[in-house]
Amino acid sequence: MAIILRLDRVMADRKISLNDLADQVGIANVSLSKIKTGKVSAIRFSTLNAICDALDCQRFSFFHIGCMLPCGYWACALFLP
């Protein structure tokens, strides 16, 4: 099982750019880009709360738990609330 980030989809739905979100959250563009692409191994809850406040979404609304299928596609097993 893996945690799949869908921050890019939430940002697209809200029509907000990476630069604008980074400014609102108060973190560097590079750090937010790493979060968006899933290149981080941890994220502070304070950062997660700031992202959710800026995007006006529920906590963990852009995380999914899934697994890689043998064909190479991801299967989402559970959507976190």
C-alpha positions in Angstrom: 0.0 0.0 0.0 1.1 3.5 -0.7 -0.1 7.0 0.0 -1.0 8.8 -3.2 -1.0 12.6 -3.3 -3.6 14.4 -5.4 -2.7 17.9 -4.5 -2.4 18.8 -8.2 -6.0 17.9 -8.8 -7.2 19.9 -5.8 -5.1 22.9 -7.0 -6.6 22.6 -10.5 -10.1 22.4 -9.1 -9.5 25.6 -7.1 -7.6 27.3 -10.0 -4.6 28.2 -7.9 -1.0 28.2 -9.1 1.9 26.7 -7.2 3.4 30.2 -6.6 0.1 31.6 -5.2 -0.4 28.6 -2.9 3.2 28.8 -1.7 2.7 32.5 -0.9 -0.5 31.8 1.0 0.9 28.9 2.9 4.2 30.6 3.7 6.6 28.0 2.4 9.1 27.9 -0.5 7.9 27.0 -4.0 10.5 24.2 -4.1 9.1 22.7 -0.9 5.5 22.9 -2.1 6.6 21.4 -5.5 8.1 18.4 -3.7 4.9 17.9 -1.7 2.8 18.2 -4.9 4.9 15.6 -6.7 5.1 13.2 -3.7 8.9 13.6 -3.4 8.7 14.1 0.4 8.8 11.4 3.1 7.1 13.5 5.7 5.0 16.7 6.1 4.3 18.7 9.2 0.7 18.9 10.3 1.0 22.6 10.5 2.0 22.7 6.8 -0.8 20.4 6.0 -3.3 22.6 7.9 -2.0 25.7 6.2 -2.4 24.1 2.7 -5.9 22.9 3.6 -6.8 26.4 4.9 -5.5 28.0 1.7 -7.4 25.6 -0.5 -10.5 25.6 1.7 -10.6 21.8 1.9 -10.8 19.2 4.6 -7.7 17.8 6.1 -6.3 14.8 4.1 -8.7 15.4 1.2 -5.9 15.1 -1.3 -4.5 11.8 0.1 -5.5 8.4 -1.1 -4.3 5.0 -0.1 -3.7 2.6 -3.0 -1.5 -0.1 -4.4 0.3 -0.7 -7.7 -1.4 -3.3 -9.9 0.7 -5.8 -11.9 -0.3 -3.9 -15.1 1.4 -0.7 -13.7 -1.8 1.2 -12.8 -2.7 2.4 -9.3 -5.8 1.1 -7.6 -7.2 3.4 -4.9 -8.3 1.2 -2.0 -9.5 3.9 0.4 -10.2 7.6 0.3 -9.2 9.3 3.6 -11.8 11.7 4.9 
